[in-house]
Amino acid sequence: MAHAVHPNYADRHDAEHRPRLGGGPVIKSNANQSYATDAGSGAARCADVGVRPQAFVTRADLPCGSTIGPLTATRLGIATVDVGNPMLSMHSVREQCAAADVAPMVAALTAHYRAADG
């Protein structure tokens, strides 16, 4: 999952990096490598199936969460991408996401796994 821009806290996102509910998968990147996405892995398989991903880049003056992606990439030596669907109130009992984001993510992941099968 990925943090969608919350209407009450829109200022916590850069204007160009405001993932919205219903906007499709979000590719997450961070200059401090809190996410594993790099230039080569960032495109994923989205373009192969006509899915236009959103971008999430944490503002430089704010801390961000992290994933197991950087550790996994380091230990396995494989290209990785941190991707997820946008949601509001992550880690809350009132998490919210959009049903419209499911199909594009399924399409992108299916394309990825089919390509891996060769």
C-alpha positions, 0 to 999 in steps of 0.5 A: 500500500501507499499513502494517498494524499489526505484532503486535510493534510495535502501540504504534507505532499509535494504538488507533483507527488500526491497519490490519489485514491482511484488513480492506480498503483503508486511507485514509491521512491526515496533519496535516502533509500527507505524504499527499494525502487531505483531508476531501473525498477521503477517502471515495473510492468505497468506500461506493458499493460497500459497502466499509468502508475502514480509516483510517491516521493517523500518531501525532503523535509519530512521523515517517511516510513520504510519497507523491507524492499531495501534489505531484500534487494541488498541480500538477494541482489535483485532489482526491486520496486516498492509499489502499492495501491493508495490508501488513506489512514494507513495503520488505522482502524479506518483505512480506506482505499478505492476499489478502482485501484484493484484491477490496474494493480492486478494487471501490472502484477500479472504482467510481471509474473507472466514475463518472469515465466519467460 
